[in-house]
Structure formats: structure tokens, C-alpha cells
């Protein structure tokens, strides 16, 4: 039983490492370790101002305006044959 658990654990570890290497950040780490990519400074501007719409508390009104143009289907009375 211990052998089966050991083999299962090794397979899980290999799959985990492969999935990490396939993901974006993992791929970058692997490229840095292998020397295929050089370290570069962070170019993201984390604290820049972002243009956002004005805040509103009228959420229901906003949704009503968005859905007002939708066509409303009314159910018809169905006549069944006996």
C-alpha cells in the first residue's frame, strides 16, 4: 500500500509542476531559471489613476434602463386536444 501511495504522490507532484510551468507566471519562473529570459523591472503602474464612471446608488434604475429595450414575450393560452 505504501508503494502505491508513493507512486501516486510522485505522479501528483509531476503533474503539479507541469501545470505550474504551463501557467503564465510559472512559465516565466522556468524561463528565468533556465536563463532563457532576463530579469527586467516591473513596468506595471499599480497606483495610476483609472478612469471610472461616476458612482451611483440607483442600481435598479440602471438595470431597468438596460433591459427596457428587450422584447417581452407574453404566454398565449394553449388549447389542448382531448
Secondary structure, 3 states (H helix, E strand, C coil): CHHHHHHHHHHHHHHHHHHHHHCHHHHHHHHHHHCCCCCCCCCCCCCCCCCCCCCCCCHHHHHHHHHCCCCCCCCCCCCCCC
